[in-house]
Amino acid sequence: MSTLRTTAFQLASLALFIGSATQAMAEDITFVSQGGAYQEAQSKAILESAAKKLGLTLKQDSSPKAYPIIKTQVESGKVTWDVVDLPTGDCIRGEAEGLFEKLDLALIPNAAQIPDSLKDEYSVGYISYSTVLAYRTDAFKGADVPKTWADFWDTKKYPGQRSLRNLPRPTLEIALLADGVPMDKLYPLDVDRAFRKLEQIKPDIATWWTSGGQSAQLISDGEVDMIQAWNGRITAVQAAGAPVAFDYNQGVLETNSLCVLKGSPHKVAAMKFVNEAIDAKLQAALPMIIDYGPLNPEAFKTGVIPAEREAKLPSAPGNISRQALLSAQWWASEAGVKAEERWLSFVQKK
């Protein structure tokens, strides 16, 4: 009997040791995003659940300007980050510079659910947000409200103070939409035409905003009557009670994508983590916390997102079809780089 008890004790001790060793050996993974409320929402909706399912120890870092750090890590061979959430244009730029691993689709089966236009060999679409036309409802009422970018340019029919973003992306797209270019015919951008159109409205632009917070304040405080702004900034001022409205008609949808750093110390785990991060149910959880749209269309079929909430999201089926998808590929091209360079002289010229 004592032999049986001894054996049972030994087996229990062995199991405890193995369990402790397994926990101690749990692989770390470092996820990097932009910080703030956005990363906090990701943690609650996606990141912690993904790590738990995979048995990973999740570490996080944040940087609104991660690209130079990525470049330094990879080129020095001292890579400490694994998965990064970046504007898709940065992913494309990094691909050309050899900064990212080619995605192992055998480890990322959920990538099959992401539309082809939102993924490539090195990155996969993660979240979306939109640039929209917002306006004060105390300045424009009833049916006579600005609905298109042509309306934004029509200062006679829609008088009032205006504001545009001090950046060519996607302000050039907006100018071309105002000039009658169909949403599906924007690219390659006719840069000369876009700048000519911007010259027309330039005298009527009260402020060229440089941050999302500034754009929200301008429209919330009534300093301007209509503005180019991000959907999340506008819904925030609406929630605060400001008389502001917007519509996704002629919005410009922008995306962030996930990439794995070249030389990631946890490459396989990183690939599996990417797979979980684009899982439909986890993607559906994010917009229940913050106003970013999931890029896995299956998220809208999970039953997690109520119809009322879906109607407010940029990537919802009923909204995405009314918007132009910003081409990160074009902006990463030589033509896009030249357009960026040209912008500075445009805004500085009186």
C-alpha positions as CSV (number, residue, x, y, z in Angstrom):
1,M,0.0,0.0,0.0
2,S,2.8,2.4,0.9
3,T,4.5,1.5,-2.5
4,L,1.3,2.6,-4.3
5,R,1.1,5.8,-2.3
6,T,4.8,6.5,-3.1
7,T,4.3,5.9,-6.8
8,A,1.2,8.1,-6.8
9,F,3.1,10.8,-5.0
10,Q,5.9,10.6,-7.5
11,L,3.5,10.7,-10.5
12,A,1.7,13.7,-9.0
13,S,5.0,15.5,-8.4
14,L,6.2,14.7,-12.0
15,A,2.9,16.1,-13.4
16,L,3.3,19.3,-11.3
17,F,6.9,19.6,-12.5
18,I,6.0,19.2,-16.1
19,G,3.2,21.7,-15.8
20,S,5.4,24.2,-14.1
21,A,8.2,23.7,-16.7
22,T,5.7,24.1,-19.5
23,Q,4.4,27.3,-18.0
24,A,8.0,28.5,-17.5
25,M,8.8,27.7,-21.1
26,A,5.8,29.5,-22.5
27,E,7.0,31.4,-25.5
28,D,7.0,35.2,-25.4
29,I,5.8,37.3,-28.3
30,T,6.0,41.0,-28.6
31,F,3.2,42.9,-30.4
32,V,3.6,46.5,-31.4
33,S,0.9,49.0,-32.2
34,Q,0.3,52.8,-31.9
35,G,-0.6,52.9,-28.2
36,G,-3.4,54.9,-26.6
37,A,-7.1,54.0,-26.6
38,Y,-6.6,52.1,-29.8
39,Q,-4.1,49.6,-28.4
40,E,-6.0,49.3,-25.2
41,A,-9.1,48.3,-27.2
42,Q,-7.0,45.8,-29.2
43,S,-5.7,44.2,-26.0
44,K,-9.2,43.7,-24.6
45,A,-10.8,42.5,-27.8
46,I,-8.1,40.6,-29.6
47,L,-4.5,40.4,-28.3
48,E,-5.0,38.9,-24.8
49,S,-7.5,36.3,-26.1
50,A,-5.2,35.4,-29.0
51,A,-2.2,34.9,-26.7
52,K,-4.2,32.9,-24.2
53,K,-5.5,30.5,-26.9
54,L,-2.0,29.9,-28.2
55,G,-0.4,29.6,-24.7
56,L,1.8,32.6,-25.4
57,T,3.1,35.2,-23.0
58,L,2.1,38.5,-24.6
59,K,4.4,41.5,-24.4
60,Q,3.4,44.8,-25.9
61,D,5.2,47.9,-27.1
62,S,3.9,51.0,-28.8
63,S,5.2,53.6,-31.1
64,P,3.2,56.0,-33.4
65,K,6.3,56.1,-35.6
66,A,7.4,52.4,-35.5
67,Y,8.9,52.2,-39.0
68,P,12.4,53.6,-38.2
69,I,12.7,51.4,-35.2
70,I,11.8,48.3,-37.3
71,K,14.4,49.3,-39.8
72,T,17.0,49.7,-37.2
73,Q,16.2,46.4,-35.5
74,V,16.2,44.4,-38.7
75,E,19.4,46.0,-40.2
76,S,21.3,45.6,-36.9
77,G,20.2,41.9,-36.5
78,K,18.9,42.8,-33.1
79,V,15.2,42.0,-33.5
80,T,13.1,42.2,-30.4
81,W,9.7,42.8,-31.9
82,D,7.6,40.1,-33.5
83,V,4.3,41.2,-34.9
84,V,3.6,44.9,-35.8
85,D,0.4,46.7,-36.6
86,L,1.2,49.3,-39.2
87,P,-0.4,51.5,-41.8
88,T,-0.5,49.3,-44.9
89,G,1.7,51.7,-46.8
90,D,4.5,51.1,-44.3
91,C,4.1,47.4,-44.7
92,I,4.5,47.7,-48.5
93,R,7.5,50.0,-48.0
94,G,9.0,47.5,-45.6
95,E,8.5,44.6,-48.0
96,A,10.6,46.5,-50.6
97,E,13.3,47.0,-48.1
98,G,13.4,43.4,-46.8
99,L,12.1,44.2,-43.3
100,F,9.4,41.6,-43.1
101,E,9.0,37.8,-43.2
102,K,7.0,36.2,-46.0
103,L,3.7,35.0,-44.4
104,D,3.4,31.3,-43.9
105,L,-0.2,30.8,-45.0
106,A,-0.1,27.2,-43.7
107,L,0.0,28.8,-40.2
108,I,-2.5,31.6,-41.1
109,P,-5.6,29.9,-42.6
110,N,-7.8,32.8,-41.6
111,A,-6.0,34.9,-44.2
112,A,-8.1,33.1,-46.8
113,Q,-11.1,35.1,-45.5
114,I,-9.4,38.4,-46.1
115,P,-10.1,40.0,-49.5
116,D,-7.2,39.8,-52.0
117,S,-7.1,43.6,-52.2
118,L,-6.3,43.7,-48.5
119,K,-3.3,41.3,-48.3
120,D,-0.2,40.2,-50.1
121,E,2.7,37.8,-49.4
122,Y,4.1,39.8,-46.5
123,S,1.1,41.5,-44.8
124,V,-2.5,40.9,-44.1
125,G,-5.3,43.4,-43.5
126,Y,-6.2,44.0,-39.9
127,I,-8.4,47.1,-39.2
128,S,-9.9,50.0,-41.2
129,Y,-10.9,53.6,-40.7
130,S,-12.3,56.2,-43.0
131,T,-11.8,59.8,-44.0
132,V,-15.3,61.3,-44.3
133,L,-17.0,64.6,-44.9
134,A,-18.5,65.9,-41.6
135,Y,-20.5,69.0,-41.0
136,R,-22.3,71.0,-38.4
137,T,-26.0,70.4,-38.2
138,D,-26.6,73.9,-36.9
139,A,-25.1,75.2,-40.1
140,F,-26.7,72.8,-42.5
141,K,-30.2,71.4,-41.9
142,G,-32.8,69.1,-43.4
143,A,-32.1,67.6,-46.8
144,D,-29.9,70.5,-47.8
145,V,-26.7,69.3,-46.4
146,P,-23.3,68.6,-48.0
147,K,-23.3,64.9,-49.2
148,T,-20.3,64.8,-51.6
149,W,-16.9,66.3,-52.0
150,A,-18.3,68.4,-54.9
151,D,-20.6,69.9,-52.3
152,F,-17.6,70.6,-50.1
153,W,-16.1,72.6,-53.0
154,D,-19.4,74.4,-53.7
155,T,-18.9,77.5,-51.5
156,K,-21.9,79.3,-53.0
157,K,-24.5,76.6,-52.2
158,Y,-22.8,75.6,-49.0
159,P,-21.1,78.7,-47.5
160,G,-19.1,78.5,-44.3
161,Q,-15.7,77.8,-42.8
162,R,-13.9,74.7,-44.1
163,S,-10.9,72.5,-43.1
164,L,-8.8,69.9,-44.8
165,R,-6.0,67.7,-43.6
166,N,-2.5,69.0,-44.1
167,L,-1.3,65.9,-45.9
168,P,-1.8,64.7,-49.5
169,R,-3.0,61.3,-48.5
170,P,-6.0,61.1,-48.9
171,T,-6.6,64.8,-49.6
172,L,-5.6,64.3,-53.3
173,E,-8.2,61.5,-53.6
174,I,-10.8,63.8,-52.2
175,A,-10.0,66.6,-54.6
176,L,-10.3,64.2,-57.5
177,L,-13.7,62.9,-56.2
178,A,-14.8,66.5,-56.0
179,D,-13.7,66.9,-59.6
180,G,-15.9,64.1,-60.8
181,V,-13.5,61.1,-60.9
182,P,-15.3,57.9,-60.2
183,M,-14.2,56.1,-57.0
184,D,-13.1,53.0,-58.9
185,K,-11.1,55.1,-61.4
186,L,-8.9,57.1,-59.0
187,Y,-5.7,55.2,-59.5
188,P,-3.2,56.0,-60.7
189,L,-3.9,59.5,-59.3
190,D,-3.9,62.4,-61.7
191,V,-1.7,64.5,-59.4
192,D,-1.7,67.6,-61.5
193,R,-5.5,67.5,-61.7
194,A,-5.8,67.0,-58.0
195,F,-3.6,70.0,-57.2
196,R,-5.5,72.2,-59.6
197,K,-8.7,71.3,-57.9
198,L,-7.2,72.0,-54.5
199,E,-6.0,75.4,-55.7
200,Q,-9.7,76.3,-56.3
201,I,-10.7,75.6,-52.7
202,K,-7.5,76.7,-51.0
203,P,-8.6,80.4,-50.3
204,D,-11.7,79.0,-48.5
205,I,-9.8,76.6,-46.2
206,A,-9.7,78.2,-42.8
207,T,-7.4,75.6,-41.2
208,W,-5.2,72.8,-42.6
209,W,-5.3,70.4,-39.6
210,T,-2.4,68.3,-38.6
211,S,-3.8,65.9,-36.0
212,G,-7.0,64.0,-35.3
213,G,-7.5,65.8,-32.1
214,Q,-7.3,69.2,-33.8
215,S,-9.8,68.1,-36.4
216,A,-12.2,67.0,-33.7
217,Q,-11.8,70.3,-31.9
218,L,-12.3,72.4,-35.0
219,I,-15.7,70.9,-35.8
220,S,-16.8,70.4,-32.2
221,D,-16.1,74.0,-31.2
222,G,-17.8,75.4,-34.3
223,E,-14.6,76.9,-35.7
224,V,-15.5,75.3,-39.0
225,D,-18.8,74.3,-40.5
226,M,-17.5,71.3,-42.5
227,I,-14.4,69.2,-42.4
228,Q,-12.4,66.3,-43.8
229,A,-12.0,64.0,-40.8
230,W,-11.6,60.4,-39.5
231,N,-14.9,58.6,-38.7
232,G,-13.8,57.8,-35.2
233,R,-13.0,61.4,-34.3
234,I,-16.5,62.4,-35.5
235,T,-18.3,59.7,-33.6
236,A,-16.4,60.8,-30.5
237,V,-17.6,64.4,-30.8
238,Q,-21.1,63.2,-31.6
239,A,-21.1,61.2,-28.4
240,A,-20.0,64.3,-26.5
241,G,-23.1,66.1,-27.7
242,A,-21.7,68.2,-30.5
243,P,-24.2,69.0,-33.4
244,V,-22.2,67.2,-36.0
245,A,-23.1,64.6,-38.7
246,F,-21.3,62.6,-41.4
247,D,-22.0,60.0,-44.0
248,Y,-19.7,57.3,-45.5
249,N,-20.7,58.4,-49.0
250,Q,-17.4,59.1,-50.9
251,G,-15.4,58.3,-47.8
252,V,-11.8,57.0,-48.3
253,L,-11.2,53.8,-46.5
254,E,-7.7,53.3,-45.1
255,T,-6.3,50.2,-43.5
256,N,-3.7,48.9,-41.1
257,S,-2.1,45.5,-41.7
258,L,-0.1,43.0,-39.7
259,C,3.5,42.1,-40.5
260,V,6.1,39.8,-38.9
261,L,9.6,41.3,-38.6
262,K,12.4,39.7,-40.6
263,G,14.5,37.7,-38.1
264,S,11.7,37.5,-35.5
265,P,12.9,35.4,-32.6
266,H,9.5,33.7,-32.5
267,K,8.6,33.4,-36.1
268,V,6.3,30.4,-36.0
269,A,4.5,31.8,-32.9
270,A,4.2,35.2,-34.6
271,M,2.6,33.6,-37.6
272,K,0.1,31.8,-35.4
273,F,-0.6,35.0,-33.6
274,V,-1.4,36.8,-36.8
275,N,-3.9,34.1,-37.6
276,E,-5.7,34.6,-34.3
277,A,-5.7,38.4,-34.6
278,I,-7.7,38.2,-37.9
279,D,-10.1,35.5,-36.6
280,A,-13.6,36.6,-37.3
281,K,-14.9,36.5,-33.7
282,L,-12.0,38.4,-32.3
283,Q,-12.2,40.9,-35.2
284,A,-15.9,41.4,-34.4
285,A,-15.0,42.2,-30.7
286,L,-12.9,45.2,-31.6
287,P,-15.6,47.5,-32.9
288,M,-17.7,46.8,-29.8
289,I,-15.1,48.9,-28.0
290,I,-13.7,51.4,-30.5
291,D,-14.7,52.8,-33.9
292,Y,-12.4,50.8,-36.1
293,G,-13.8,48.4,-38.7
294,P,-12.8,44.7,-39.0
295,L,-11.2,43.7,-42.2
296,N,-12.3,40.0,-42.0
297,P,-15.8,40.3,-43.6
298,E,-16.8,37.2,-41.7
299,A,-16.8,39.3,-38.6
300,F,-20.1,40.7,-39.6
301,K,-21.6,37.2,-39.8
302,T,-20.7,36.2,-36.3
303,G,-23.7,37.7,-34.6
304,V,-21.4,39.7,-32.3
305,I,-22.0,43.1,-33.9
306,P,-25.6,44.4,-33.6
307,A,-27.1,45.9,-36.8
308,E,-27.2,49.4,-35.2
309,R,-23.5,49.2,-34.4
310,E,-22.6,47.7,-37.8
311,A,-24.2,50.7,-39.6
312,K,-21.7,53.0,-37.9
313,L,-18.6,51.0,-39.0
314,P,-16.4,52.0,-42.0
315,S,-15.9,48.4,-43.2
316,A,-19.6,47.3,-42.8
317,P,-20.9,45.8,-46.1
318,G,-23.4,48.7,-46.5
319,N,-20.7,51.3,-46.0
320,I,-17.6,49.9,-47.7
321,S,-19.4,49.7,-51.0
322,R,-19.9,53.5,-51.0
323,Q,-16.2,54.3,-50.4
324,A,-12.9,54.4,-52.2
325,L,-10.2,52.1,-51.0
326,L,-7.0,54.1,-50.6
327,S,-4.2,52.4,-52.6
328,A,-1.2,52.0,-50.3
329,Q,0.6,50.5,-53.3
330,W,0.3,53.7,-55.2
331,W,1.4,55.9,-52.3
332,A,4.4,53.6,-51.8
333,S,5.4,54.0,-55.5
334,E,7.7,56.7,-57.0
335,A,4.7,58.7,-58.1
336,G,3.3,58.7,-54.6
337,V,6.6,59.8,-53.0
338,K,6.8,62.7,-55.5
339,A,3.2,63.7,-54.6
340,E,4.2,63.8,-50.9
341,E,7.2,66.0,-51.8
342,R,5.0,68.3,-53.9
343,W,2.5,68.8,-51.1
344,L,4.8,70.9,-48.9
345,S,5.3,73.5,-51.5
346,F,1.6,73.6,-52.2
347,V,0.5,74.4,-48.6
348,Q,3.4,76.9,-48.1
349,K,2.6,78.8,-51.3
350,K,0.4,81.9,-50.7
